[in-house]
Amino acid sequence: MFTADRLGKVPPYLFMTLRNKINSAKAAGIDVISLAIGDPVDPTPEPVVEALAHAARDKANHRYPTDEEWGMLAFREAVARWYDRRYGVGLDPKSEIIALIGSKEGCHHFALGVVNPGDLVLVTDPGYPGYKPSIWFVGAEPWPVPMRAENQFLPKLSDIPSDVARRARAFYLNYPNNPTGAVATRAFLDELVAFARQYDIAICYDNPYSEVVFGTERLSFLNADGAKDVGVELNSLSKPYNMTGWRIGMASGNPEIIRAIAASKSNTDSGVFNAVQYAGIKALDQCDGFIDEMLKVYGARRDKVLTTLRELGWNFDVPKGTFYLWVPVPAGYTSAGFCDFVFDKAAVVLAPGAAYGENGEGYVRFSLTVEDERLDEALERLRATIGKQTF
Ligand SMILES: Cc1ncc(COP(=O)(O)O)c(C=O)c1O
C-alpha cells in the first residue's frame, strides 16, 4: 500500500512520541512524572458535567448537530456574551462566530479555507507544533518568524523581509504563547493589524490561553482596532475550563474567513455534539469563578517551580501567560540532551524546546498541569539530581 507524499513532511506529533516514551518507561516499572504535555488533570466544573448529562438524555440531541451549520445559535450567542463580558469585544453570533471541535481543528480548517497550494504562510518559531502540518497538508510552505527572549518573545514584524511578507498568505500566532508563556501587548496587536493590512495577510490568531494570565490584562486579538478586517481569533474551552477531552472551541472575527472555515468544516465533519454545546454554554455563561480558582492553582504551582529553579541557580525573566514555563537549559546541554538527562536521572519528562522550532533550542518547557503532590515529587527529584547550576 502507498501513502500520500505529504505525510513525508510531517514529523511524528511531539506528544505522541513523548507518550510512547513514557508508556515504555512505565511498562518497565519506572515511576515517571510528566511535566511535558499541557493537559489539565483537574476536573471540568461540576455544573458543566451536569449540563452535559442533562442534555445527553434528550433524544433531540442524539441526531446530527447540523440543523445550524455553524454550531447552535444558542452556543454562538453564549460565545458573543463571553467575548463582550471578558474582553469588551462585540461579535455578531450569526456571521462572525462558528463552533469548532477545539482550536486545533480550527487551525486546520483555516488553512483549508484560506491558503492555496504553493502559498507561503508565516508561523512563529518556536511555535505550537500543530501549525506546520496544517500548512503542509494544503500544499503550502511555512516561513518561520523568530521569537527571541530579547524581544519578549514577540515577533519583530519589521525584520520579515518585504518580499516574504508580500508572498505570505496567512500568519499563525498565539499569545499568551505556547511554548514561551509570553503575552502580547495592545501596541503589538495594533502593529500586527497594520502589517496584515499592508501585505494583505490573513491572521489566524490562536488564543486558547487567553484566560491564563498572571498579573496582566486578558487580551483578545479582536481588541485591536481593525482586527476583524484582517483575521480571526480561535479560542477554546479546553484550557480555561479543563475541557480538553470535550473538544469544543470557536472561531470569531472576519465573516469571510468564518464562511471559508464553515465551507471546509461542513464538508469534513458534522459539528460538535449538541449536548457538548449545551455544556459549553454553561461553562461560558456561569463559570467565571472557576477560572479564578484555577488561576490560583496554577499561580501556586508556578511559584513552586520558580522557587526551586532559583534555588538551583536559574535566573531568567518569567513571562506572564499560560500554564507553561519556558526555561533556559544549563550551559553545555542541548534542549533534547537536558530532557534526556532529567528523564534518565529523575524520571521527569520535560518538553524539549527544539521540538517547537529552531529558535526553541536552548530551552525546555515545564507544564503546570500536574497534581500538586506529583509536582512536589518532581521538584524534589530535580533538586536531588540536577544540583546547583551556574549560568
Ligand atoms: C497554541 C495551541 N493551540 C491549540 C491547541 C489545541 O487546543 P484545543 O484543545 O482547543 O484543540 C493547543 C493545545 O495545547 C495549543 O497550545
The ligand as a MOL file (V3000), in Angstrom:
LIG
                    3D

  0  0  0     0  0            999 V3000
M  V30 BEGIN CTAB
M  V30 COUNTS 16 16 0 0 0
M  V30 BEGIN ATOM
M  V30 1 C -1.4110 27.1040 20.9280 0
M  V30 2 C -2.3930 25.9940 20.9600 0
M  V30 3 N -3.3670 25.9540 20.0530 0
M  V30 4 C -4.2850 24.9730 20.0430 0
M  V30 5 C -4.2550 23.9720 20.9840 0
M  V30 6 C -5.3090 22.9140 20.9180 0
M  V30 7 O -6.4320 23.3170 21.6510 0
M  V30 8 P -7.8240 22.5530 21.5420 0
M  V30 9 O -7.8880 21.5870 22.6700 0
M  V30 10 O -8.8420 23.6340 21.6530 0
M  V30 11 O -7.8670 21.8850 20.2120 0
M  V30 12 C -3.2610 23.9520 21.9560 0
M  V30 13 C -3.1800 22.8460 22.9130 0
M  V30 14 O -2.2320 22.6490 23.6210 0
M  V30 15 C -2.3050 24.9930 21.9460 0
M  V30 16 O -1.3240 25.0320 22.8400 0
M  V30 END ATOM
M  V30 BEGIN BOND
M  V30 1 1 1 2
M  V30 2 1 2 3
M  V30 3 2 2 15
M  V30 4 2 3 4
M  V30 5 1 4 5
M  V30 6 1 5 6
M  V30 7 2 5 12
M  V30 8 1 6 7
M  V30 9 1 7 8
M  V30 10 2 8 9
M  V30 11 1 8 10
M  V30 12 1 8 11
M  V30 13 1 12 13
M  V30 14 1 12 15
M  V30 15 2 13 14
M  V30 16 1 15 16
M  V30 END BOND
M  V30 END CTAB
M  END
